[in-house]
Amino acid sequence: MKKAYVFLALAGLLVCHARAESNISEKQVEIMNKLLATYTQQAKVEFKEEKGRGAVSDKPFTAAEGRRFYLVRRTWQSGDFTCSGCHTDDPKKVGQHIETKAPIKPLAPSVNPDRFIDAQKVEANFTSHCMDLHDRDCRAHEKGNLITYLMSVK
C-alpha cells in the first residue's frame, strides 16, 4: 500500500512537470492524474490475477511504451489497424477517420484543450476504440502507458 502512494506521488510530480512545459490545462492534469491512479490500481490487480494469461505488466507506466502501443499495427478480421491510422503518427496533428474521412481533432492534450476533460468519456473512448483495434477492452497498463505518452507530447 505504501508503494502505491509513493508511485502516485511520483506520477503527480511528472504531471506537474508536464503541465509546466506544455499547454495542458489544470482540468486535463486533474483528470489524467485521476485516470493514472485508477489504472495503476487496476494494473496491479490485473497482473496479480491474470499473470501469464494476458496481463501486461506491473511496472510503472512509460511514455516509450505508450508510444509503442500507439504506433503498433494490429491485424485481425482481414484488416490492419493502428491508433495512428486515424490519429496520425504525430498526435499533435489533425487526424482523419479511416472510413468516413471526417477530421479528428488532435489527440495530444497539449494542443487540444478538449481532450481528457471528462474521465467517463475517456474510458468510453478507450472501450470503443480498443474493441475496434483489439477486439477486446485495453488493459489498464496499456491505457496508463498511452496517457503517459500523450502527456509527454509537447
C-alpha positions in Angstrom: 0.0 0.0 0.0 2.8 2.4 0.9 4.5 1.8 -2.5 1.2 2.7 -4.3 1.2 6.1 -2.5 4.9 6.7 -3.4 4.1 5.8 -7.1 1.1 8.1 -7.2 3.2 11.0 -5.7 5.9 10.4 -8.4 3.2 10.3 -11.1 1.8 13.6 -9.7 5.3 15.2 -9.9 5.7 14.0 -13.5 2.3 15.5 -14.4 3.1 18.8 -12.7 6.3 18.9 -14.7 4.4 18.2 -17.9 1.9 20.9 -17.0 4.7 23.5 -16.6 6.2 22.7 -20.0 3.0 22.5 -22.1 -0.4 23.9 -22.6 -2.1 21.1 -20.7 -4.9 22.7 -18.6 -5.3 22.1 -14.9 -8.6 20.3 -15.6 -6.7 17.9 -18.0 -4.0 17.4 -15.5 -6.6 16.6 -12.8 -8.4 14.1 -15.0 -5.2 12.4 -16.3 -3.9 12.1 -12.7 -7.2 10.5 -11.7 -7.1 8.1 -14.6 -3.5 7.2 -14.0 -4.2 6.5 -10.3 -7.2 4.3 -11.3 -5.2 2.5 -14.0 -2.3 1.9 -11.6 -4.5 0.1 -9.2 -6.3 -1.8 -11.9 -3.0 -2.9 -13.5 -1.8 -4.3 -10.2 -5.0 -6.3 -9.8 -4.9 -7.5 -13.5 -1.2 -8.5 -13.2 -1.8 -10.4 -9.9 -5.0 -12.1 -11.1 -4.0 -12.7 -14.7 -0.3 -13.3 -14.5 0.7 -15.3 -17.6 -2.9 -15.0 -19.0 -2.9 -11.6 -20.7 -1.7 -9.3 -18.0 0.6 -6.7 -19.4 2.9 -5.6 -16.6 3.2 -4.4 -13.0 5.9 -1.9 -13.9 5.3 1.9 -13.8 3.8 3.5 -16.9 6.2 4.9 -19.5 5.9 7.3 -22.4 8.0 5.0 -24.6 5.7 2.0 -24.1 2.7 4.3 -24.7 4.2 5.5 -28.0 4.9 1.9 -29.0 1.3 0.9 -28.2 0.0 4.0 -30.2 2.0 3.0 -33.3 1.9 -0.8 -33.3 -0.1 -2.4 -36.1 -2.7 -5.0 -35.2 -4.0 -7.4 -37.8 -7.4 -9.2 -37.4 -10.6 -9.7 -39.3 -8.7 -9.1 -42.6 -7.7 -5.7 -41.6 -4.6 -3.8 -40.5 -5.3 -1.3 -37.7 -3.4 1.2 -35.5 -4.3 4.2 -33.3 -2.1 6.3 -35.6 -4.1 5.1 -38.6 -6.8 7.7 -37.8 -4.9 10.0 -35.4 -1.6 10.2 -37.5 1.9 9.3 -36.3 2.0 12.7 -34.6 -0.8 13.1 -32.1 -0.4 16.9 -32.3 -1.8 16.8 -35.8 -5.4 16.6 -37.1 -6.3 13.1 -38.0 -8.9 11.6 -40.3 -11.5 8.9 -39.7 -10.5 5.8 -41.6 -13.9 5.2 -43.1 -15.8 8.5 -43.1 -12.8 10.7 -43.8 -14.1 13.2 -41.2 -11.4 15.2 -39.5 -10.4 14.2 -36.0 -9.1 16.8 -33.6 -5.5 16.2 -32.3 -5.2 13.5 -29.6 -2.4 15.3 -27.7 -3.8 17.3 -24.8 -1.1 19.9 -25.2 -2.7 21.1 -28.4 -6.3 20.1 -27.9 -8.0 21.5 -24.8 -11.0 19.3 -25.3 -9.0 16.1 -24.7 -9.0 14.4 -21.3 -11.5 16.7 -19.6 -14.1 14.0 -18.8 -12.9 10.7 -17.3 -16.1 8.9 -18.3 -15.7 10.0 -21.9 -12.1 8.9 -21.9 -13.0 5.5 -20.6 -15.8 5.1 -23.1 -13.5 6.1 -25.9 -10.9 3.5 -24.7 -13.6 0.8 -24.6 -14.9 1.7 -28.1 -11.5 2.1 -29.8 -9.9 -0.9 -28.1 -12.8 -3.1 -29.3 -12.2 -1.7 -32.8 -8.5 -2.3 -32.7 -8.0 -5.3 -30.4 -11.5 -7.0 -30.3 -11.2 -6.5 -26.6 -11.0 -3.8 -24.0 -7.5 -2.5 -23.4 -5.6 -3.5 -20.3 -5.2 -0.9 -17.6 -1.4 -0.9 -18.2 -1.9 -0.1 -21.9 -4.2 2.8 -21.0 -1.8 4.2 -18.5 1.1 4.0 -20.9 -0.9 5.7 -23.6 -2.0 8.5 -21.3 1.6 8.9 -20.1 2.8 9.1 -23.7 0.2 11.7 -24.7 1.1 13.8 -21.7 4.7 13.8 -22.9 3.8 15.1 -26.3 4.7 18.8 -26.5 
